[in-house]
Amino acid sequence: MKPITRKWRGFIRNTFHISCLIIVTTATFAQDTWRIASGAARPVETLPQHIKAPDGKFSLYADYEKARHGEINLYIINKTRQPISIPTQDGDPFIIIEVRMTNDVWRRAQNHVYSDCGNSYSREVLSNGYYFVVQTSFSTNGSLYPVRFRTYDRLTLISNEGAGTVSPWDIEACKYDMMAIHNGDLDLMKEVLLKDVPMPEDAKQLRVAAVNRLGAFKSEDVVPILKSVLEREDTDERLSLNILRLYGNKAPDKLQELILSAIKDVTIKRREWILKRIGIRNSTIYHALLVAVKNPDDPHLHLLLRNLSVYESHAVRKELERIIKDSRYSEADRYECKYDLGYFFGETPGVSPVMGIWASIIYALSGAFSIGSFMAVVYSLIVLRRGPRVLKSYTCFVASMLSLLLCCYLLLFFINFTHGGIYF
């Protein structure tokens, strides 16, 4: 084994130093994220005299007396006998301001945007006998309301009440945002899904979240809502697929009825999307598909054929062979049958019926090139073993590329002749 040269030793040493620097910097940033939001944990003995925290409790206190210029300090205090894990998003422990309306109902007055990055979510452990100070801001324009602060997570801490200025627009903006949907009741889901209400965020994304939220309610309450949403004109494919998935979880029998209706009735709404995602396989649907594919004028015949072929029965094979010979069916549908016959029953390579003589030409040229590549690889190995040193680096690159091409051709060949063909 050749000893490591001075040049390589320097390269390895510099790489190690850079890696250590990245690790230390990342760890420091992750640690400072919470400190920027709340400051380091402090023992409860250092709490200001006017801050009240009951013994043996995990509590939240808002210091309204010292609030200045739209900034207020919130104290998260752990006077229990055990450490408590606090969920956070980018250092924010989900503390939201609420206002008390004239009917004594508390409403959220601060919009929250969830992060799409999983790295934004973490937990901070607050030891028993310690507290955090979180500085947050609130509006300086608007009307004066009774206010409080609350954590919108499983801990559900509620602070003491005070007086604060809140904009009425902020209260309305929170009514239909993502946090409202995550914590909303059935009536709110109906409003979001069935009415044209103003939404502060992407309406499509909020409606998908509302459908997912319906999974927390009873089936008899959810199914009528899903049916109504599916019939709306503005329901897109993504929302429809989420509805069908929830149908399968909450009411499989209703989903089967919906699928059978889509198979038999060409006028049903969202028929194409329903046929794309048939998640049930049984004899009832199987026989309905066998009957439906006998209509050559069905606009979604290719989806019916694909769903029928997965059963791989003798009757399905005979039906596919019949359609291939029937001139009433379109050329595209007969090609679909040829492909399904090859893919599911191992007959007729999928390339040949579609490309004809060109398939043979492509395979002949690819085979000749692959044999030439194999010979070039052998020659490259000889050069690497005994050839001049100046050619070795170039030969390595050429040999690698030719080996890759050869492997790709062999994979193509294997798929086409052992798994029913490749469909172009």
N, C-alpha and C positions, 0 to 999 in steps of 0.2 A: 504493500500500500504506500502510495507516494505521500510524503509529509506535506502539511498545509503550508502554502507559501505565505510570505509576509503580507502580500496584497489581500489574500483571502482572510487572513487573521484580522486585518484592519476592517474589512467589510463586515465580518461577523460581529466585531466589537461595536461598530457604529450602529448596526441594526439592533443589537441588544439595548444600547443606550436609548435609542429612539423609542423602542417598545416600552421601556420602563417609564419614559417621560409621558407617553400617551396614557398609560395605565394610571399614573399618579394624578395627571391632570383631570382625567375622567372621574376618578374617585373624589377629588376635591370639589369638582363642579356638582356632582350628585349630592355631596354632603352640604354644600352651601345653598342648594336650592331651597331646602326647608328653612335654613337659617334666615335667608332673605325674607321668607314669608312670615316667620313666626319668632325668630330669635331662638337662642339656645334654651334648653329646659333649665328651669331654676327651681330651687327648693321652695316649698310653700311657706317657710318661715320668712321669706323675703317679700311676701305679698304686701302691697300697700294696705294701710289700715282700713280704707273705705271699701275694699273689695271683699264681698261676702261669698263664702263658699261653705256649704254644709259639710260637716264631718262624715266620713264614710261614704261620700257620694262622688260621682264623676260629673262635673258641672261646667257650665259656660256662663261667663259674666261679661256684660257689656258696660264699659266705663263711659256713660253718657256725660258725666260731670267734666271729664277732661277732653271731650271731643272738640276739635278745632279744625276749621277750614275743610270740612268734608271728610276728615280722617278720625277714626275712632279705634281704640284698642280693645280687643276681645281677649279674655283670659280663659284658657282651657285648663281646668284644674282637676288633678287626680288626687283625691283624698281617700281612695279606696285602699285595700290591702294588697292589690296586685297590679302589675303593669297593664296598660291598655293600648291596643294597636289601633291607630287612627288612620283610616284611608284618606289618601290625598290625590289630587290631580295637579301636577306641576307645582307642588308645594301648597296648594289650596285645599284645606280640609272640608270643602263643600259647605262653607258657612254662607247662608243666604239671608238677606234682610226680608222681613215680613211686615205688613201693615194690617191694622185692625180696621175693617170697614164698619159702616154704620149699623149693619146687622150683626155685629160682634163676630164676624167670620174673619179669620186670618188668611190673608192672601200674599203670595210671594210677589216681591217688587224688584227682583233682580234677575235678569236673564242669565242663563248658564249655557255655555257651548261645550259639549263633550269633545274630547280629543280623539282623533282617529288612530293615534299612535299608542301602542301598548306601553311604551316606555314612559309615558306621561303619568301612569298610575303606579303608585307605590304606597307603602305604609310606614308610618313613623310611630315607634313605641314610646309612650310616655310613662315613665316609671312612677310607681306609687310615691306620693309625697312630693311630687314636682308639678310644675305648670308651664304652659307655653303662653306667649303673648303674640297674638296675631293682629296686625294692623290692616284694617280694611277701609274702604271709602264708601260714601253714599252721596246722593245728589244734594246740591245746595239750592236747587231751583225746584219750585213746585209748591205743594200744600203741606201743611203740618198734620202729621198723623201719629197716633200711638204706634210704636214700632217695637220689634224684638228681632233677635237673630236666632237662626236654627240651622243645625247641620242636617243636610238631606242625604243621609246614609243610614246604615243599620243602627248607629248609635243614637240618633235622634236627640241630640242635645238642644234644649231650648233655654235661651237667656232670659234675664230679667227684662221688664218692659221699660220703655222710655218714650221720649218725643223726638221725632225726626222729620226732616223735609224730604218728601218723595214726589216724583213727577207722576201724574196720572197715566202718562203714556207708558212709563215703565211697568205699571201694574197691568195694563192691557197687553203689552208685548209678552208678558210671561204666561198669559192664559193658554197659548197654543204652541209653546216652544217644546224642545225635546225633553227637558226635565219634567214638564207638566204631563207629557204623554207617558213617560216612564213611571210616574206615580199617580196617574189619573184613574178615574172610575169609568164605569161603562158608559155613562151619559156623555162624558168628554170624548170617548172614542167614537160615539155616534156622530157627534158634531164634526169631528175632524174628517171622518170618512164619508159622511153622507151630506154634509152641508158645505157651502163655499164660504168658509170662515177665513179671515185674514191671518196669515202665518208669517212670523218674522224670519223663518229659515226656509230652506228648500222644501216646498210643499210635497214633492214626490217622496223625499226621504222621510218626512214626518208621517206621511200616510202609511208607508211600509212599517215604520216603528209602531204605529197605532194597530195595525193588523197583528204584529207580533205580540203586542200588549194584550190583545184579546185572548191569547192563550191562557191567561190567568183567571178567566171567568168561566162560568158554567156553559156547557154545550148548548143547552136549550136557549140561552140568551145570545150566544155567539153566532149560531148558524144562520138565523134570519138576517143579521148584519152582513155576514159574508156574502150571502146570496144577493143582497141589494147592492153591495159594492161591486160585485162581479158584473152586474147588469148596467152599471154607469158607463156613459160614453167616454169619460176621461180616464178610465182605468187602463193603465198601461200593462205591458207584459210582465215586468218585474213584480208589480203589485199582484197581478193575477196568479203568478207562480207561488207567492207567499200565501195567498188565499187557499190555493189548492193543497199546499202543504199542511196548513192549519185544518182544512177540511179532513184530511187523512188522520190527523191526531185527535180531533175532537169528535168527529162523526163519520167514521169509515163507510157506514151504510149510505149516508147522504152523498158522499163522494162517489160511490158506485152508481147511484142514481144519476148524478151529474155526468159521469163518464158515458153511461149508456145512452143518455139523451144526446150527448155530443156525437156518439157513433152513429146513431140512427137519424138524427135531424141535422140536415146541412145548413139550416137557417139559424141555429142557436148561436148566441153571442159568445165570443171568445172561444169558438170551437177549435181553431188552430192551436191555441195555447194549451187547451185542455188535452188535445191529442198528442201534443209534444211531451207531456208529463203525466202519462198514465202510470200511476204508481201501484196499481192493483192487478194481479194476475189470477184469474179464476175461470171456471168453466162458463159462467154467465157472460163475461166480457169476451171470452174466446169465441163463443158461438155468435155473438153479436157482430164481431169483426168478420167472421167468415161470411155472414150475410151481407155486410156493408160493402165488402170488396167486389161483390158481383155487379156493382153499379159503375160502369166505365166513365160516367159523367160526374162523379163525385169530385169536387174541387180540391179535396185534401186526401185523395186516394193514396198518395205516396206515404203519408203518415199512418194511414190505416194499414197499409202493407207492412210498414216497418214494425208496427205494434203486433201484427199478426204473426210475423216471421219468428219472433222470439219464442213462440210456443214449440217450434221445431217438431211438429207432429206429422204423421203421414198425410193427413188431410190438408195441412198447410202446404206441404210439398206439391201435392197434386194441384192445388189451387194456383200456386205460382207457375207451374208448368202450363196450366190452362191459359192463364193470362198472357204468358209469353207468346202463345200461338194465336191469340185472339186479336184480330186487326181492329176491333172497336176501341181498344185501349190505346192511349197515346204512346208515342215512341219513348218518352221519358219514363212513363209508368212501367213499360215493359223492360226498360233498362234497369229500373229499380228492382223488378222481380228477378232479373238475371243476377244482379248483385246480391240480393238477399238469398237466392238459391245457392250461390257460391259461398257466401259468408257463413250462413247458418247450417247448410247441409253439405258443404265441402265439395261442391260441383262447379265446374266451369270457371276458370280463372277470371277474375273481375275485369282485367285489362282488355282481354281479347274481344269480348262482345262490343266494347265501346270504341276501341281504337283500331281494331281490324289489323291490316297488314303493318301499320305503323308500330304496333306493339312488338311484332317480330323484329322489325328493323332496329328499334331502340334496344331490345335485349341483345341482338347480335353485336351491335356496336359497343354496348356496355361490356359484354363478355370479352370481346377482343381487347378493349382498353384495359380491363381488369387483369387479363393474362399478361399484357405488356407491363402493367404496373407491378405485378408480382415479380417479373424478371428484373425490372428496375430496382426493386427492393433488394433482391438477392445481390445484384451488382453493387448496390450502395453498401451492403454489409461487408462485401469483400474490400471495398475502398476504405471503409472505416477500420478494417482489420489490418490491411497491409499497404494502403495507399499513402500518398504524400499528406503531411499534416495540414497543409494549406487548404486541401479540399474537404477535410473532415467536417467542419462546421456546416458548409453548404450541403454536403451529402446527408447529414443528419436531418436537415430541414426537408429535403426532397424525399427522403425515405419515410419520414413521418407523414407527409401529405399523401403520398401514394398509398401508404398503408391504410390511412383513413378512408380514402376513396374505395379501396378494395373491400374494406369492412362494410361500407355503406351499400355497395352493390350486393354483397352476399346477404345482407339483411333484407334488402329489397327482394331478392330472389327467393329467400326463405318464406317471407310473408306471402308472396304472390302464389306460390305453388303448394303451400301447406296449410294456408289459413283462408282459403276461399277467394283470394285475389285482392287487388288494389283498385279502387274505384276512382277513375278520373272524371 
